[in-house]
């Protein structure tokens, strides 16, 4: 794998001169734009400020096997890999886990037959899963509703046909790959709960490294903003904040909109998560300024690693739709800007994957870093949870009154 940040894809298109949908003046990411336009010593300092230091050092890139690099070239997906270290300890050996994130665009137009769309997406993602397997990835997470277009903007109920049981077609497809590569796979799907009246949920299925289903988590927070009309299809989940103890790490899944809720992140941490994945589908105009901030803040505040995944591309739907923002009817959601990345508890993070191409991001993580940061900063010890238990208990009551102290001089003037 190349040790620098400029991709072969960019080199073939004039190092950023060609305009590609979703790119930044032809560059696939902010990091690659900066590297191409800054002197090396200045780029190094800017990278330190933007991405932080891991145990006092710049984050290291690691080489991927030739088989993974060949798959990346053949199928034109971005492939990047890094290593998060921890300090050496006297009483514990390093706990290194190799983790992967996959971002992808849809494979066929949304007007194609639904069965063809699903099969094409599965085939597209399979090549990246093979690359992850060839790279020795232990835990892999896919993007939100990876097996379909993100059609929830349309409010058309026909897209419910993509929903499937927990043990349905997508899960079975991934179970074989999980077993083949001894890999845990987190698969966010549109779930049809056949045991409860065919209710639909936004669900992450956690598949064990033996191909078994460890469990599920359903999306806790549902957006009602702009084109995110998701409550037309499913409501808030009922599974709490489960942490799954896998063969490699304790993991949680904070699905998409849940990243805007700090208490959601907190609850996964209280339940002992070492890695929390945030499979998402979000567009540039609405959320991109928040994207590199929220997950990194969560990793710092909760002393765990975070993997942020976003889909790629612009999905155009057959019928125009409107939303509650007053804009004219339109046929597409906006550009899903990819930019998947990892964040660590010591405030370091990886550069992002491409804004315009499919991609596989791999990181080695020494999970010892989680406890080391807890010891260093003492966030749990100083959290004063009882204060927040008190205010939340009061806030939930109908007769709640905000604790506001009014300046007496204001009362005199009235």
N, C-alpha and C positions, 0 to 999 in steps of 0.2 A: 504493500500500500504506500502511496506517496506520503512523504513526511510533511509536505507543505500544504497550505490550505486551498490553493487554486486547483480546481478540478480539471480533469481531461475534457469534460464537457465545456468548461469555460474556455480552455485553450483553443478548442476547435471553433469557438465562436468569437475569436478576437479578444480574449481576456476582458470581457465585459462590454464590448462595443455593440454587440447584437442585442436587440431587445427581445426578451423572452417573457411571456406572461408570468407575472408574479415575481420577476427578478427585480433587483435594484439597479437600474441602468445596465442590465445585462449580467450583473453578478448574482450568484445564487444565494448569498447571505451577506449580512453586514460584515462579518468577520473577513470574508473573502474580498469584499470591496476595500476594506481598510488595509489588508495585507498587500493588495495590488497597488495601492496609492500612497502608502506611507513608507518612509525609510525604515529599515529593519529595526534600528534602535528605538525609534518612535513607536513603531507598531508593537514592539515588545512591552513598552510602558503603557500604551493604550489597552493592550490585552490584559495586563495586570489590573488596571482599574476596572475594566468591564467584566472580566471573568474571575477575578480573585486569584489567590494562591492556595494550593493544596499542600498542607503541612509546610508552609513557607516557601514552596517552590511552584513554578509554572506547571500546569497540568501537562502530563506527558502523553504524547501519541504512542500507540502501540501498533505493531505490524499485524496484519491479518493474513491468514493462509492464502496461497495463490488461488485455490479453488474459489474462495469467496470473492477475491478481486476479479477473477474471470467472469463469475456470475454477474457482478456489478457492471462490467463492461458490456457483456452480452445483452443484459436486460435494461441497461441505462438507468441504474439507480445509484444514488449517492451512498457512499460507504465511508464511514468515519469511525475511529476507535481511539479510546483514551483509557487512562489508568488513574483511579483515585487511590492514593496511598493513605496509610495511617502510621503513626509513630510506632516504633518497635517497643514491645512490652516484655517484661521479664517472666511473667506468669501466664501469659496467653500467647498462643501462636496466631499468626495472621489468619483472618477468616475471609479469604478472597472469593468473591462470586462474580461470574461474568454475566452481565445483564444486557439485553438488547431491546431496542424499540424499532417498530416498523411504521412508517407513514406511507400512504399510497393514495393515488387518484383512482377514480372509477375506470373501468376498462372498456365499456361500451357506452353509447349514448343512452340517456334515460328513457328514450323512446323504444329501445330494444325490448324483446321479450324478457320478462323478469327472470325466467330460468336461465336464459343466456347471459344476462347481466351477472347473476350470482356466480355461475360457473367461470366466467371470464375473470371476475375479481379473484376468485379462489386460485386460479392458475397464475395470475399476476403475483399474488402475495406468496404463493408457494416458492417461487424462485428466491425470494428474500429469506424465507424460512430455511431453505436449503443452505443459503449463505450463512445464516446464523448458526445452523447446525454444524456446518463445516468449520466455523470459527470457534466452536466449543461453548456456545452460549448456554448458560444454565437456566436462566429465566428470561422469557420473551413476552413482551406486551404489544398487542395490536391496537389500532385506533378505535375510537367510539363507532359502533355500528359499522364495522369494517366490511361486512358482507353485503352492503347495499349503498345506493346513493343516500345522501342525507336529505331526504325528501320531506322532512317534517315542516318545512317552510310552506308547503303547498296547501296543507289542510285536507288534501284528498285522501280518502280512506283506502283507496286501492293499494297504497303502499304498505298497508298492513299485511299484504300477502308475503312480504319478506320475513315476517315474524316466524319464529320456529321454537319448538320446545328446547329446554336446556340440553337435552341429549340428541338434538336434531342434526341436520345435515352438516352445518358448519362445525359443530363440536366433533362429530364423527370424523370429519376431514382432518381436524387438527389433532385428534387423539392418536392417530397413526403416526403423525409426524413427531408428536411429543415422545411417544414410545421409541421411535426410531433414533432420535437424537438425545434421549435421556434428559429431556428439557421440559421445564414447567412453562406452560403457555397460558397467558391471560387473554381471553377472547371476548371482547365486548360485542354483544349481539342485541337485536330486537327480539325479546323473548315473548312467546305465547304460552301463558300458564294454563295448560289444558286441564289441570286439576281444580281450577277456580274459575270456571265459566269463560275460558279463553281470554282472560284479561291479558293485556299487553304491558310489558315492563321494558325499561332500558337496563340491561343486565350485563354484568361481567361474569363469565364462566371461567373458573380457575381449574385448569387441567393439569394433573400431576405428571411427573416425569415418567410414570409407568403407563400413561394413557388413561388413568382414572380421573373421574371428576371429583375434585376435592370439595368444591362448594361454589356458591354464587353470591354476588352482591348486586343489589339493585340501586340505581341512581337516587341519591337522597334529595337533591335540589333540582327543580325543573324551572328553566327560564321562561319568562314572559316578557320578552323584550325584542323589539324589531321583528325580524322574520323568524325568530325562534318560537314557533307555534307548537311546541312539543306536547303541551298538555292536551292538545286535540287527540293525541295518540296514547299517552300514558301519564300516570300521576307519580307523585313522590314514592320512593321505595319503602320497603318495610323490613329491611334486613339489618338495620342499625349500622355499626361500623366494624364489621368482622375483620380480623387479621388471620391470615391463612399461614399456618406453620408448614412450609414446604420442606423438601429435602435440602434446600440450599439457604433459605432465609425466611423470616416472617414478613409477609407482604400484605399491603392493603391496596384498595382500588378506589380512588376518589374520582368519580366519573364527571368529566367536563365541567359543568356549571358549579359543581361543588367546590371548585378551586376558589371561588369568590367568597367563600364562607369560612373564616378562620377557625370557628369551632368545629367544623367538619374535619379539617386537617388535625386539629387537636385531639379529637376523639380516636382517630387511628393511632396517634402516638400514645395515648393513654392505654390503649389495648396492646401496645408493645411492638408496633410495626418498625421494621428496620429499613424497608423500602416501600414507598407509596407511589403507585402509578396514577397518572392523570390522563387517561385516554379521552381525547377531545375532538370536536369539530367546530372550529371557530374561524371567523372571517376578519380580514384586515381592518376594515373601516371601524368595526365595533370594538375589537379587543386587543389589537396588536400591541399598543403601548403597555398594556397590563401583562402580556404574555411572559416576558422575561423576568418579571418582578414577583408575581404571586407565588409560584412554585418555589422559587429560591428563598423567599421569606419563610415559607412553610418548612423547608428543609432546615433552615437556621433555627426557627422557633421551636421545632419539635425534635431536633437532633436525629433526623433520619435522612436517607437519600430519597430523591424524587425523580421520577421519569415522566417527562411531559411529552405527549404525542398528539400531533394534529394532522389531519388529512391534507391533501394537496389538490389544487386545481379548481376550476370553475365548473359547476354542474348546472347545465341548462335543462329546464323541464318543459314538457310539451305544452302545458297550459299556463298562461300568465296568472300571477296571484298578487294580492295586496296584503298589507299588514297594518298594524295600528300606529304607524309612524307618519301617515299622511303622504307617503311617497306614491308616485304613479305606479300602476301595475307593472310587474316585471317578471322575467322568466328564470332568473338565476339569483342565488343567495348572495353572491359575492365570491371573492377569491379566498379559498382555504390556503393559508400561507405556510403550511408545513412547519418548519423551524423547530422540530422536535429536539429536545436537549435533556441532559441530566443536571441536577443540582445536588450538592453535597452539604452535610451539616456544618462544615467549616466555612461556608459561604462561597466556595469555589464552584464553578460550573463549566460545562463543556461549551464549545461553539455549537451553534445550531446546524441541523441539517438544512438542506436546500429549501428555498421558498417556492420552488417551481418543479421539483422532480420527486419521484418516489425515493425512499431512502431507508437504510438500516444503520442505526447508531449502536455501537457496542462500547461498553465500559466495564473494566475490572474495578470492583469495589472491595476495599478492605472494610468489612462491617465493624471492625474494632473501632473505627473512627466515630461511630455513633456514641459509644460510652465515653470515649475520650473527650468528646465535645461536651457531653453532659457534665463530666467531672470539671472541665475547664471553666464553663460558663455558669453552671449551677442553675439553669433556667427552671428545672423541675423543683429544686429545693426552695427557690425564691418565688415561686409562682403565686402563692397565696390563693389557692383555689377556693378557700372558704369565703373570701370576699365576693367572688363572682357567683358562687352558689347562692349567697344571700340576695344579691341584686337580681339574679335571674328568677329566683323563686318569687320575689316581689313583683317583678315585671310581668310574670305570667298570670297574675291575679287581675280580675276586672277593675278593682279599685286602686290600681297602682298609681302613685303620684311621683313624678320625677323629683329627685333630690336637687333642688335648685335653691341657692341662697341668694336672695335679692338684696342688692345694695340699698340700705335704709334711705339714702338720700333720694333714690328714685321714688320711693313711696311718699316722701314729703312733698315732692314736686307735683304729685298727682292729687 
